[in-house]
Amino acid sequence: MKENTLRVVKIDKEAILEFIYENFIANQEELLGVRSSEVTNDFAIDWEKGEFIFTAHKQEGVDGSFIELPKEIEIRKLLNNLRNTTDSALSTGRIYKDYTFEELEKLLN
């Protein structure tokens, strides 16, 4: 890069969300300890609060059947009802918390 040059990237909300989401997808083995080929992901963002939630759950059961997220578990509701799991996504420690589907259904009801 040349001296006295400022290289600039300016993006809108949708591009910010895409960047965050795609980075979680690309790094979920490191961040969540799961392989992207074995899980299904969901996410939501609250721009007013400045909060983001990213979830992963096993994609297939032992019999090969697709595991769907129960309809009672809405990601946007989780975003509003769960506490933060970490202060930083770049933390060297564990940044996630595991919940069973049953625990989440109870929490949301």
N, C-alpha and C positions, 0 to 999 in steps of 0.2 A: 504494500500500500504506500502511496506517496505521502510525503510530509505535508502537514497543514491541510489534511483531507479528513472530512467526517463522512463515514459511510453510514447511511441511514436506512432503517427499515421501519415503516409506519404501517400498522394494520388496524382493522376495525374489530368490533366485538366478536363477530363470527370467526374471524381468523384467529383471534386469541383463544376462543373455545376450541377450535380445530387443533391449534398448536398444543394446548394442554392435553386434550383427549388423545391425540396421536402420540404424544410423548409417554403417556401412561400406557397405551397399548404397546408401544415399542419397548418399554422398560418394565413391563409387569412381572417378568420373571425375577428381575432384581428387586423391584419394589414390593411385590406381593408374594413372591415365591411360587408363582404358577406359570405354566406354559400357555401361551395364547391359543394354541391349537386345542387345548383341553377345556377351555372355559368360555363362557358367554359373558359379555360385559354390558353394563349400563352406566349412564352418567347423567348428571344434571348440574346446572349452575344457577346461582341466585346472584344476579348482577348487583342488586341493591345492597345485599349483605356482603357481597364479595366472597361467597362460599362455593366450593366445588365438591362434588361427591363422585367417586368412581367405584364401581362394584364389579366383582367377578364371582361367578359360581360355576360349579362343574357342569359341563355341557351335556355329558351322557352318563346314564346309569350303568351299572355293571352288565346289564342285559343289552346295552347299546341303544336304549330308548333315550330320546331327547328329554332333558330335565328343564321344564319351564319354571320361570319365577312365578310363584303364586300371584294371582291378580290382586290379592289383598296387600301385597308389598309393592307400593308405588315409590319409585326412586325419588321423586320430588318430595314426597312426604318424609322419606328417610332424611333427605337433605335438611328439612325443617325440624326434625325431631331428634336426630342423633347429635351427640357431642362430637367435637373434633377428636380424631384418633391420633393426631400428631401436631406438633407446632411447625414442622417443616417436612415437606415431601423429600427433602434432600438429607434428612437425618440418617445417621449411620445405623441407628437401631430400627426396630420393627415399627413401621408407620401405620399398620392396619390392625383391625380388631375383627375377629370372627364372630358371627351371630348365626344361630340356626334359623331356618325359615320360621319355625314356631316362635322363637324369641322375638323376631321382628314383627310377626303378626300380632302378638300380644302388645308389643310396644306401640304399634300404630292404632290399636283399638281402644 
